[in-house]
Amino acid sequence: MSQLPPPVRRAQPQQQSAAAEDAVGFRPANKAGRKARISIQGVSGSGKTKTGLSIAWGLAEGERFGVIDTEHGAASLYAGDHGIQFDVLQMDRYDPRDLIKALEAAAKARYPVVKVDSLSHFWKGTDGTLDQVEKAASKYGGNSFAGWKDGTPLQNDMVAALLTFPGHVVATMRSQTEWVLQENARGRREPVMVGMRAEQRKGIEYEFDIAAEMDITNRLRFLKSRCPALHQQILERPDGARDIAKPVLDWLRSNPAQ
């Protein structure tokens, strides 16, 4: 199931029409209008839901934002915490096409930020991408590899909807977990739950401007950041609005002299 088909590479046209060439023009690059795309992955209890809400609140700058909740109302437990206000859409089935519809509804409602808590369900939850692949495989004699002919476009369309949402996006993801022996403060080895890669399609972190992971002590480490202020930073029990949202907004609003 984890073995995915190679991407289809389509040949590029050798020549463009004169009209198409005339329509192409370069212009000075800037970040005007660019919105943040942030992901947080972590094990259960690492604080990713609370931290993600704080980041979303900071990005929203005091406006209500939308939360697409797959975690049985977990996000709502933090409503009002530190003044955070948001509207929630509860989901219990996770067809990627339903996430696209939810994002369209959030865009229509003009939320400045949408938080997906969590994106992992749309990969391996009920009716998620992996379920869709299994269903499609029945058309190909039970061949799961062939089922990706249907599953891959669903996954790609969902990612495209996240990237084209007109506001900021904050997504949390569960981490695959393992127990490992680590030395504690007393010099004794003890089992500790650690997160491995995110429960989503391999390489999903490349789609985000900023990707971070949290551990069971609420320690956040940036795996990737296009925002220079956050690059390779490690934050202990971060305040998402102050420590993450603010530098991200400052970065997006800064432009080099033209």
C-alpha positions as CSV (number, residue, x, y, z in Angstrom):
1,M,0.0,0.0,0.0
2,S,2.9,2.4,0.8
3,Q,4.5,1.7,-2.6
4,L,3.2,4.5,-4.9
5,P,3.4,4.6,-8.7
6,P,6.0,6.8,-10.2
7,P,4.8,10.3,-11.3
8,V,3.7,10.6,-14.9
9,R,6.1,12.9,-16.8
10,R,4.5,14.6,-19.8
11,A,6.7,15.8,-22.6
12,Q,6.9,19.6,-22.9
13,P,5.9,21.2,-26.2
14,Q,9.0,22.0,-28.3
15,Q,7.6,25.3,-29.5
16,Q,5.1,27.9,-28.4
17,S,2.9,29.8,-30.6
18,A,3.8,33.5,-31.2
19,A,0.6,34.5,-29.4
20,A,1.6,32.5,-26.3
21,E,5.1,33.9,-26.3
22,D,3.7,37.5,-26.5
23,A,1.5,36.7,-23.5
24,V,4.4,35.8,-21.3
25,G,6.1,38.6,-19.4
26,F,8.5,38.8,-16.5
27,R,7.9,41.3,-13.6
28,P,9.7,42.2,-10.4
29,A,9.2,39.4,-7.8
30,N,7.5,40.2,-4.4
31,K,5.5,38.6,-1.7
32,A,2.4,40.8,-2.1
33,G,-0.7,38.9,-1.3
34,R,1.1,35.7,-0.4
35,K,-0.5,33.7,2.3
36,A,1.2,31.3,4.8
37,R,1.1,27.5,4.5
38,I,2.1,26.0,7.8
39,S,2.1,22.3,9.0
40,I,2.7,20.9,12.4
41,Q,3.2,17.2,13.0
42,G,3.5,15.4,16.3
43,V,2.6,12.5,18.5
44,S,-0.6,12.5,20.6
45,G,-0.3,15.0,23.5
46,S,2.5,17.0,21.9
47,G,0.4,20.2,21.8
48,K,-0.1,20.5,18.0
49,T,-3.8,21.3,18.1
50,K,-3.4,24.1,20.7
51,T,-0.3,25.5,19.1
52,G,-1.9,25.4,15.7
53,L,-4.9,27.3,17.0
54,S,-2.7,29.9,18.5
55,I,-0.8,30.3,15.2
56,A,-4.1,30.6,13.3
57,W,-5.3,33.2,15.8
58,G,-2.1,35.2,15.3
59,L,-2.4,35.1,11.5
60,A,-6.1,36.1,11.7
61,E,-5.1,39.2,13.7
62,G,-8.1,39.2,15.9
63,E,-10.7,38.0,13.3
64,R,-12.6,34.7,13.7
65,F,-11.1,31.9,11.6
66,G,-12.4,28.5,10.5
67,V,-11.4,25.1,11.8
68,I,-12.0,21.9,9.9
69,D,-12.1,19.4,12.8
70,T,-11.6,15.7,12.3
71,E,-10.6,15.1,16.0
72,H,-14.0,14.7,17.5
73,G,-14.2,18.2,18.8
74,A,-10.7,18.5,20.2
75,A,-10.2,22.0,18.9
76,S,-13.4,23.3,20.5
77,L,-11.9,22.5,24.0
78,Y,-9.6,25.5,23.5
79,A,-12.3,28.0,22.4
80,G,-11.8,31.2,24.3
81,D,-8.3,30.2,25.5
82,H,-6.3,33.4,25.5
83,G,-9.1,35.1,23.6
84,I,-9.0,32.7,20.7
85,Q,-12.3,32.7,18.7
86,F,-13.1,30.5,15.8
87,D,-15.9,28.7,14.0
88,V,-15.7,24.9,13.5
89,L,-16.8,22.4,10.9
90,Q,-17.0,18.9,12.3
91,M,-16.2,16.0,9.9
92,D,-16.5,12.3,10.5
93,R,-15.7,11.0,7.0
94,Y,-12.6,12.0,5.2
95,D,-13.0,11.8,1.5
96,P,-10.4,14.3,0.0
97,R,-13.2,15.7,-2.1
98,D,-15.0,16.6,1.1
99,L,-12.0,18.6,2.3
100,I,-12.1,20.5,-1.0
101,K,-15.7,21.3,-0.4
102,A,-15.0,22.4,3.1
103,L,-12.2,24.7,1.9
104,E,-14.5,26.2,-0.7
105,A,-17.1,26.9,2.1
106,A,-14.4,28.6,4.2
107,A,-13.3,30.7,1.2
108,K,-16.9,31.7,0.6
109,A,-17.3,32.7,4.3
110,R,-14.1,34.8,3.8
111,Y,-12.2,33.4,6.8
112,P,-8.7,34.9,6.8
113,V,-7.3,31.6,8.1
114,V,-8.4,28.0,7.9
115,K,-7.0,25.3,10.2
116,V,-7.2,21.6,9.3
117,D,-7.0,19.5,12.4
118,S,-5.9,17.0,11.2
119,L,-4.8,16.4,7.6
120,S,-3.8,12.8,8.5
121,H,-7.5,11.7,8.5
122,F,-7.8,12.6,4.8
123,W,-5.0,10.1,4.1
124,K,-5.8,7.1,6.2
125,G,-9.1,7.7,7.8
126,T,-12.6,6.5,6.7
127,D,-13.0,7.3,3.0
128,G,-9.5,8.9,3.0
129,T,-7.1,8.5,0.1
130,L,-5.9,5.0,1.1
131,D,-9.6,3.9,1.4
132,Q,-10.2,5.4,-2.1
133,V,-7.3,3.4,-3.5
134,E,-8.6,0.2,-2.0
135,K,-12.1,0.8,-3.4
136,A,-10.6,1.6,-6.8
137,A,-8.4,-1.5,-6.7
138,S,-11.6,-3.6,-7.0
139,K,-11.9,-2.4,-10.6
140,Y,-8.5,-3.8,-11.4
141,G,-8.8,-7.2,-9.9
142,G,-7.7,-6.2,-6.4
143,N,-4.5,-4.6,-7.7
144,S,-3.8,-1.8,-5.1
145,F,-1.0,-0.4,-7.3
146,A,-3.5,0.1,-10.1
147,G,-5.9,1.7,-7.7
148,W,-3.6,4.7,-7.4
149,K,-4.8,5.7,-10.9
150,D,-7.9,6.9,-9.1
151,G,-6.3,7.7,-5.7
152,T,-3.5,10.0,-6.9
153,P,-5.7,12.6,-8.7
154,L,-7.9,12.8,-5.5
155,Q,-4.8,13.4,-3.4
156,N,-3.4,15.9,-5.8
157,D,-6.6,17.9,-6.1
158,M,-6.9,18.1,-2.3
159,V,-3.3,19.4,-2.0
160,A,-4.0,21.9,-4.7
161,A,-7.1,23.1,-2.8
162,L,-5.0,23.7,0.3
163,L,-2.4,25.7,-1.7
164,T,-5.0,27.8,-3.5
165,F,-7.1,28.7,-0.5
166,P,-7.3,32.5,-0.5
167,G,-6.3,32.9,3.1
168,H,-3.6,31.4,5.4
169,V,-3.6,27.6,6.0
170,V,-2.5,25.8,9.2
171,A,-2.6,22.0,9.1
172,T,-1.8,19.5,11.8
173,M,-0.8,16.0,11.1
174,R,-0.3,12.9,13.3
175,S,3.1,11.4,13.5
176,Q,3.8,7.7,13.2
177,T,5.1,6.8,16.6
178,E,7.7,4.5,18.1
179,W,8.9,3.8,21.6
180,V,12.7,4.3,22.0
181,L,15.0,4.1,25.1
182,Q,16.5,7.5,26.0
183,E,18.6,8.6,29.0
184,N,16.6,10.8,31.5
185,A,17.9,13.5,33.8
186,R,19.0,10.9,36.4
187,G,21.1,9.1,33.8
188,R,18.7,6.2,33.5
189,R,17.3,4.9,30.3
190,E,13.6,5.0,30.0
191,P,11.1,4.4,27.1
192,V,10.0,7.6,25.4
193,M,7.4,7.9,22.7
194,V,8.8,9.7,19.6
195,G,7.3,10.8,16.4
196,M,8.6,9.6,13.0
197,R,7.3,10.9,9.7
198,A,3.8,12.5,9.3
199,E,0.8,10.3,8.6
200,Q,0.2,11.6,5.2
201,R,1.6,10.9,1.7
202,K,5.4,10.9,1.7
203,G,6.8,14.3,0.9
204,I,3.7,16.3,2.0
205,E,6.0,18.7,3.8
206,Y,7.3,20.0,0.5
207,E,3.9,21.6,-0.1
208,F,4.2,23.9,2.9
209,D,6.2,27.1,3.4
210,I,6.9,26.1,7.0
211,A,6.9,22.6,8.5
212,A,7.4,21.8,12.1
213,E,7.3,18.9,14.5
214,M,6.4,18.8,18.2
215,D,7.4,16.2,20.8
216,I,5.7,15.0,24.0
217,T,7.3,17.8,26.0
218,N,5.7,20.5,23.7
219,R,9.0,21.3,22.2
220,L,8.7,22.5,18.6
221,R,11.4,22.1,16.0
222,F,11.2,23.6,12.5
223,L,11.9,20.9,9.9
224,K,11.7,23.5,7.1
225,S,11.1,27.2,6.9
226,R,11.1,29.6,4.1
227,C,10.8,32.3,6.7
228,P,14.4,33.2,7.7
229,A,13.5,34.1,11.3
230,L,12.3,30.6,11.9
231,H,14.9,28.6,10.0
232,Q,16.2,25.7,12.1
233,Q,14.8,27.2,15.3
234,I,13.7,25.1,18.3
235,L,11.0,26.6,20.6
236,E,10.1,25.3,24.1
237,R,6.3,25.5,24.7
238,P,5.9,28.1,22.0
239,D,3.2,30.8,22.0
240,G,2.0,30.3,18.4
241,A,0.7,33.8,17.9
242,R,3.8,35.6,19.2
243,D,6.6,33.2,18.4
244,I,5.4,32.0,15.0
245,A,2.5,34.0,13.5
246,K,4.1,37.4,14.0
247,P,7.5,36.6,12.4
248,V,5.6,34.9,9.5
249,L,3.4,38.0,8.9
250,D,6.4,40.3,9.2
251,W,8.2,38.2,6.6
252,L,5.3,38.0,4.2
253,R,4.8,41.8,4.4
254,S,8.4,42.7,3.8
255,N,9.7,43.2,0.2
256,P,13.1,44.2,-1.0
257,A,13.5,47.6,-2.6
258,Q,12.4,47.5,-6.2
